[in-house]
Amino acid sequence: MVGETHNEFGGTAYGPVVQAGSVTGGIHVHHHTSGTDGAPRRIDFSGYAEQKRQGFTGRRRLFEAVRSWLATSDERALLVTGGPGTGKSAFLAEFTHRAGPGEILGTYFCAAEDRTTLEPAAFVGHLAAALAHGLPEFARSAAAPGAAAALRREMIERDPGHALDQGVIAVLRQLPAPPAPAPHSQPHSHPQPPVEPHRVILVDGLDESLAGGERRDTVLKLLASRIERFPPWVRFVLAARPAPAVLTALGGARVLPLDTDDRQHLSDLRSFIDHRLADRAWRARLRDAGVSAHDALERIAAAADGNFLYATMALKAIETDRRSLTDLGALPPGLAGIYELFLERHFPTAADYARIRPLLEAVAAAREPLPGEILGAVCGLDRAYELPAALTALAALMPERDGRRSFFHHSLEDWLTDPGHPYRVDLTSGHRRLSAGFLDHLAVPVTRSALTTPGKPAARYWAHHGLDHLALGGGRVPAAVTPGAFAPVAVSGQDYVWALGDWTGNGLPPRMRRYVESLLRPDGFEDLRTLLTVLKRVAMSFYAQDGLVREAVDDDGHVVYEILDEAHDTATVFAALKVTGFAGAVFRAAKESPEAALDAERLVALVDQLRTVRYMAGGFEYAGWAGALPGGSGSLAHAGGALNRELHRLTDGL
């Protein structure tokens, strides 16, 4: 069964990563433990989808409209649009749940609360792995050399568009149209059109893929230009807010708007509220307040004005403050109003809100749902009393899932970061808090360098996102950091660096790119040199653990390394070479950046940090150190030699 760990191998906090790995005869899905095979990864969205489906009711006409479109139209894409809280994500999750066996090729949720899901490479990797899991014929065809090469994770990361074209679309076009899907589980009151052969890919939150404007490319841009390239039997059901950028990009798609004034939509909303009010606890709450269920239903439905999210928030607000049951007529209009009402009732004074604002800042700035250990460390609240009370009060806005906290809906983050109200939060302040927390984490002495990404959620989060927060919060890696403390950062997500003969040409690892690019300016030289020095020390710490070298200090106080013995641990050597490749990529970026404006003297100073690790990499081939490695010594020797030569070319003449 799927494990319960999260974000383990550069995946996502929504669930464990399932990887599709190349084997003889095709691609298979397995639960990977090293994260180094370079195979595409499928994100498990089951927990997220289940949360969206809670309390789902109605939407018969919407199901009928989508089913009719699938059966009678030859259009490739249907775009379901609606404002925040109109139930788009819930519908796609429910549609996936009710679909017939094999009908859904893949379901993907772009969710701003977890930035990994917004990356085009994550989308392509998920889709490829999902197809391999659900279509055996795809798995077999994708094992062909061209497709298999395109679907290596380093290639997906470098050029997701090429990977989608050559590793997914080209393979699907080779396959015959499948038989008509089995009947689905949604009952209908009207006869349905005959079902034509089709398979469906569902993508939610395409507007959220644009979040923050931080990406050079987006899932929306990647997909919009390629939908017509898929074979005709592959159909897309998409969902997004009706943002102009989405409507323009998907100009060829049929648009199915969720009309909040539609009679059936309003009836579905009333059914949703009625279902909640029928709960035993709600019946008791209404009885104690002297309010009839009918009156409560009418007033909440009127205030919600067709918005499911508003109704959900109003019900939650009442659940935590029974007095509001006697004043349902005073419910404010719109989502902004209900959010403000919620915070006003729980934190009535400016001082009350100021105490918990750091919590909201940290969650808003987080790159994925934030582990509770980190939230407690950066918020400034007393962990024994103040923090539990604040989290209890905010539970409706920041639900806890598997020990992590995130906003329950993207619209809340949009509202909180809008400067036009007294409850606004500042993202830069959130990044500064998390940056300080990361530096505190790096200050903890660690005697042994870890070979893989940490297993504990907090350490794993810092390994994946700590440098990002430093860049956005203005922090810098300290020169005094111990190699053991920085090793998880250096090895996290480095799978795509493992490409023989092209270690540095793959570019900067995405999790480190923002930080390194923040140093590429005239006054960033010292920080660049510090980063390369730290990476050198991390790589050498792996060799020291292996028994190949010993660190010593010469008479002038300089750190030197003595060769002691032959290498004997393949995993340790592999980790050291990966970190060396990362260091080379940092140097290449600095050398080629016009913004860094590095003169020859400064470039030579940076080269000095590469010479030792370059020599070590070459030793596995030229000095024969790989001869004592247990298994795989030939490939590691070749890799070390290739990396040595690449670094030599990169630093030639300096």
N, C-alpha and C positions, 0 to 999 in steps of 0.2 A: 504494500500500500504506500501511498505517497506520504513522505515524512512530514513532520510538523514544524520543521525549521523554516525560517524565512530569510529571503535575500541572501542565500548562502553562497552562491557562486556568481555574484554580479547580476542576480535576477531582480526580483521586485518584492516589496513587502506584502503584496497581495497573497503570495503563496509560494510554495516551494518550486524550484525550477526543475523541469523535466527536460532532458537533453536528448536530441536525436543524433546518434553517432553512426559513422560510416562502418558498415560491415559488408562482408561478401554477400552480394545479392541484393543489397538495398540499404535503407536507413531504418534503424530500429529505435524505439523510445526506451530509455532507461533512466534510472536515478543515479546520477553521477556523483562521485565523491571527491574528485580532484580538480575539476573545472579546467583541465588542461588539454582536452581532446579537440577543442576548436569546433565542436559541432553546434548547430543552431539550437536555441533554447526555447521551450514552450513555457509560458507563464500560466500558472494555475490561478484563474480568476474566480474559482468556485465560491470562496468566502465572500468576495465582493458582490458577485451576482446574487447569492443567497440573501445578503443584506438588502439589496435593491428589491428583491421579490417579496419581502415581508409585507403581509397584508394586501397583496395584489388582488384586485377584484375588477370585474367588468372588462371594458375595452373590446367588446365583441365586434363592433364595427371596424375598429382598427385592425383586428386580426383578419376580418373578412376582406378588407381592402388590400392588405399585403398578400393574402392568399390568392385573391383574384389577379393581382398584378403578376405574381409568379406564374400563374397558370395561363394567362392570356396575352401577356405583353412580351415583346422581344427586346425590350429595353434592358440595359445591363445593370442599372443602378436605380434604387428608390431611396430618396432622402426624406426621412421623417424629421420635421422641424417643430420646434416649440421653445418657448421661453424657459428660464430656470424654474425647475419644480413642476413641470407639466407631465412628468412621468416617462420621458424618453428612455432613460437607462433601465427603468423597471420593465418597460415593455420589451426591450431587446433581451433582457435577462429571462423574462417569462416566455418569450417566443422561442428562445434556445431550449428552455426546459420542456416545452410542449412539442417540439419538433419531432418528426418521425425519425426512426433509426437511420443514421448515415446522411440525413438531409443537410446538416450543418457541417461545413468544412472547417469552420473556425469562428470564434467570437472573440473580439478584442475590445477592450475598454481603454480609451485614452482618458486618464484621470490626473488632473493637475496636482492632486495630493501626493502622487508618486511620480516624480519626474522621469523615472526610467521608462514608464509607459508612453511618454511623449516622444521618445527617440525613434526615428525611422528605422534604425538598425534593430531595435527591440521588436518593432512590429514585423519586420521581414523575418527575423529569426523565429518569432512565435508562429507566424503563418506557415513557414516551411516545416517546422517541427509538428504543428497540428496536422498539416496535410500528410506528412509521413506517418503519423499516428492513425489517421482515419482512412487513408487510401493506400492499401498495399501496393497497388500498381504505381502510384506516385513514388513510393519509397524505393521500388526497384529501379525505376527510370532515373531517379535523382542520384543513383549511385554511379551513373555514367561520368566519365572524367570531367567533361565541361561543367555539368551541373554541380557535381560534387565540389569542384574547385571554387565555383561561385558561392557555394553555401558554407564554405569554411568561415568560422566566426570572424577571423581577421579580415576576410574579404567583405563580409556583410558590414562590418564596422567601417571599413574604408570607403565603400561605395554601395550603400544599400539599394540604390536604384539599379545598378548592374546586377546585384544579387537577385533582386526581384524579377528582373527581365530574364536572366539566363538560368537561374536556379529554381524559379517557381513558374513563371508564365510559360516559358519555352517548354518545360516539362509537362505542364497541364495541357498544352496544345497538342502534344503527342498522344494524349490519352483519348480513347473513344468516349462519346457521351454516355453517361451512366443510365441505367434504367430509371423509370419514374420512381420517386421516393415513396416509401411506405406511408400510409395514412398517418396523419398527426393526431394528437390527443385532444385538440380543441374542438368541442362540440359546436355545431352551427345550427341555427334555426332555419337557414335557407340552403337550398341545394348549392353545392360548390362546383365551379367549372372543372372539367377534367384536368388532371395534373400532368403537365408536360415534364420531360426529364430536366432536372435542374439540381444544382447543389448551391448552397447559400453561404456567403461570408458576411458576417455582421460586424460592423465597426461603430462604436459609440464614442461620442465626445470629440468629434473632429474639430469643433471650435476650441476645445481645451488643448488640442495639439498646438494651437497658436499661443498658448499662455505665456505671457511675459515678453514675447517677441525675442526670446533668447537664442532661438535655433537658426542655424544657417539654412536648414531644410526642415520640413515638417512631414508628419504622416499624411496630412491633407494634400500637400503638394505632390508627394511621392505617389499617392494613390490616384489622385484626380487625373493625372496625365497618362495613366496606364490602365484604367478600367476597361477601355475598349480593346486592349490587347489580350485580355483573358479570353478563353474560348467561350462561345455563346451560352453554354450550359452552366457557366459560373455566374451567379447573380449576386449582387451586393445590396444589402439592406443597411443603410447608414442612418445615423442620428446626430443631430447637432442643433445648437441654437441657430436661428436664421440670421447669422452674421453676414454682412456683405461679402467678406472674403471667402466664406464657405459657399455661398450661393454663386459667386462668380467662378470659383474653381470648379464647381460641380454643375456647370451650366447645362450639361447634357443629361442630367439625372431628372427623373420624375420627382416632383416635390409633393409630399403628403403632409400638410401642416396640421398640427394639433390645435384645433380651434377651441379655445377655452370658453367661447360663448355657445358652442354647439350643444344642442339639447342632450344628445347621448353622452357627450363628455361630462356635462354637469350631472347627469344621472349617475355616471360611473363614480364621480367624486362623492356624491351623496351616499352611494353604496359603500364606498371606502370608509367614510366617517361613521355610517351606521354600523358597519362591522366592528369598528373599534369601540363604539359606545355599548355594544352588546356584551362586551367582556364583563365578567363578574365584578372585577374591581371598579370598573367604570359605573356599573349599575349602583354599587354601594356609594360611590362618590356623588352621583347625581341625587340619590335618595337623601343623603345627608345634607346636601345643599338645597334641597327642595326644588330642584329643577327637573323638568320632564326631559326624557330622551329626545322627544320630538322637537322641543324648543331648542335644546342644545344643538341638534342636528341642523335645524334651519338657520340658526345664528352663525354657526361655524362655517357652514356652506356659503352663506351670503358673504361673510368676510373673506373667505378664501377666493371667491370669484373665479373658480375654475382651476385653481393652483393646488396640486396635491401636496407640494412641499409646504405651502402655507398651512394647509390643514394639519399636516403632521406636526409642524412646529407649534401651532396653536394648541393641539391636544397635549403635546409635551409640556407646554407652558402651564396648562391647567393642571396637569398631573403633579407638578412641583409647587403649585400655588392654588389651593382650592378656593381661595377667596375670589379668583377671577371667574368662577362659575356663576356667581351672582351678578356679574357685570359683563356678560358676553357681548352686549351691545356696544361696549367700548373697545373692542378689538380693533387695532389700527389697520389701515389699509396697506397692502403690499408686503413683500418679503422684508424690505428694509424696516418697515414699521414693526413687524413681529420680532425681528432680531433686536431692535432697539428696546422694545418692550421687555423682552427676555432679560437683557443685561440690566435694564433699569430696575427691574424688580429684584434681581439677585444682588445687585451692587448699587444701592440707592444713592451713595455719595461719590463725589469725584475721588476721594481718598480710597474708598472701597475698590473702585475700579482700577485705580493706579496700582494697587497691590497685586492684582492678577493680570494686568496688561502684559508683563513679561512672559507669562505662559502663552498668551495668544501670539505674541511676537515670535516666539520660538517655533510654535507649530506652523505659523504662516511661512516662516523662512525655511522650514525643514524640506529636504529633497524627497522624503518619503515619510510614511507614518513614523513618528518619533518614539524611540524606546523610552519607557517611563524613567529609567535610570538617568538618561540624559536630561529629560525634561526637569526632573527634580534637581539636577546639579546646576542648571543654568538659570532657573527662574527666580532665585533669590528668596524663596519662601521656606519657612521652617518645615522640614520633612515630616516631623512627628504630628503636627497639628494643622498649620496653615495650608500646606499643600493638599492633604486629603480633603479638607473642607472645600478648597477651591475647585478641585477636580470633581467633587460630588456636585457642586453647583453648576459646573460647566459640562456635565456628562451628556446632556442633550445636544450640545454644540460640538463637543469633542469626545465622541464615544471611544471607549477602550476596546481594542481588539488584539488579542494575543500579546498583551503587555505594551501595546503601542497606542499612541494618540494621534488623531488627525481630524480635521474638520469634516463634519458629516456630509457637507455638500460644497461644491466649488463656489456657489453663489455667496456663501458666508465669507469666504476669503476675499472675493471681489468686493463685498461691502465693507469688510474690516479695513482693507487697504485703500479704500476711497477716502480722500482727505476731507470730505465735506460733512463730517459729523464728529461729535466729541468722543466717540468710541473707536476712532481710527487707530490702527497699529502701524508701526514703521518697519518695513522689511529690513532696512539696513541695520536697525537696532537689533532685530532678530538675528541677523547674520553675525553681528558683533558678539552677541551672547553665545552663539554656537561656536564662533571662532575661539572665544576665550575658553569655552569648555573643551574644545579640541586641544588647545595648547596645554591645559591642565592634564588632559589625558596623556599627552606626549611627555609630560614631566615625570610621570610615574616610572621609576626604574624598572627595566625589563632586562634580564640577564641573557635570555636566549631568543634568537630571532626565529619567528614562526615561518614555516615554509608555505603556509596557505592562509587564506582569509580566515579571521577569527570566527569561532562559533558563537560566542556570546553576542546578543543583539547590539549592545552599546558599542563594543569594540568593533563589531562588523560595520555599524553605521559610520563610525569615525574613519575606518579604513576606506570606505567607499566615498564618503562625502566631506571629510574633514578639510581637505585642500580646497574644495569648492567654497566652503564657508570662509576660509582664510582669504581667498581672493575677493569675495563679496563683502567681507567685513573689514578688510584692510590689514589683516594679520600676516605674519611671515613665519616660516619654519625657523626655529631657533638653531643656532650653530651647536649648542650644547646638547641637543637631543641625542639620546642613546640609540645605537643601531637597532636594538631589540624593540624599542618603542616605535620606531618609524618603519620597521620591516613590514608589518601588515599593510601599511599604506603603499609601500613600494611594490609589493607583490599582488595587491588587489586588482583584479580585472586586467591582468597583463597577458592573457591568453593570446591575443592577436599579435603581440610582439614576437611570439614564437613563429617566425617565418624565415627559414634558413636563407641566408644571403641577402636579406632585406630587413634587418632588425630595425634600423633607424628610419628607413624609408617609409615605414607604415605610419609615421607621424606620432604625435603625442597621444597617449591613452586618453580617452574622453574624460575620465574622472580626474585627470591631472591637467587637462588642457587649459582650463580657465585660469588655474593658479600659475602655470608656467607662462601663459600669455600675459598675465598681469605683471610679470617681471621683465617683459621685453620692452624696455624703455631705457632712456639714457641713464637714469638714476637707479636702475634695477640690477646693476652688475654684481654688487656684493651679495644680494639675495640669490642671484643665479649661481654664484660660486659656492655659496652656502649649501644650496640644494644639491649641486653636483658632489660636494664634499660629503654630505650626508648619504647620498646614494652610493658613493664609493665605499663608505664605512659599512653600509648595510651589506653590500656584495661581499666585502672582505670578511664580515662577521659570519656569513654562511661558510666560507672556506675555512675559517677558524674553527667553527663547530665541526666541520668535516675532518679536522686534523691535518689539513694540507698546509696551513700557515699558522704562524703565531705572531700576534701583535706585540711590538716592543717600542721603546722610546730610546732614540740614540743620544749621544752626548750633547747634541745641540737642542734637545727637547722635541725633535720631530718624531712623529709616529712612523715606524718602519715595519715591514712584514718579512718574516723569515720563513723560508720554505722548510717544512719539517718532514713530510712524508708523502706518500702517494694518496690521491683522492680515493675514497672508498664508498661514498654515498651519492648515488645518482640524483636523488631528489634535491639534495643540498646544492649540487653543482648546477642543476637545472634552474633553481631559484636564483642563484648568483648570476647566471647568464641572462636571465630575464631582467633582473635589476640593471645589469650592465647595458642591455639593449635600451632600457628606459633612459639611462643616463646619456647614451648616445643620441637618442631622439631629442632630449633637452638641449644638448649641445648643437645639434643640427638646427633646431628652431632658432637658437640664439644667433648662430652664425649666419643664417639666411634672412634674419629679420632686419628690415631697414629701420624699424622703430628702436631696436636695441642700440644701433649705432656703435658697435663694439670695434675699437681699433685693434691693431695687431697685438699690442702688448696685453690687452685684456683677453683677447682670444687665446693667447699663449697661456695666460693664467688659468683659463678654463680647461685647456688641454691638459695641464698638469694634473687635474683631477681625474682624467681619463686614462692616463698612461698606465697606472698600476693595474686597473681592471682589464685594460686591453691586453697587457702582458699575461695576466692570469688566464684570460679566455684563450689566447694562443697556445698556452702551455699544454692544454689538453690534446692538441693535435701535434705541435712541434716538439714538446718535451715528453710526450707520451704519458702524461698523467692519467689519461682516460683508460690506460691499459688495465688498471686495477679495479675499475668500476664494475659492479655486478649487473650485467645486462645493459644493453643500450649504449655501451661505451663507444661504439663506432659512430653512432649518430651524434652523440655529445661531442666527440672529438672533432667531427666535421663542423658541428655548429660553432664550437669555440673558435676553430680556425677561420670560419667564414666571418664571424663577428670581429675577430682580430683584424682581418683584412679590410672589413668595412670601416672600422674605426680608423685604421691607418689611412685609407683614402680620404676620409672625412677630415682628418687633421693634417694631411700632407702639406708640407711647406710652412707649418706653424711651429 
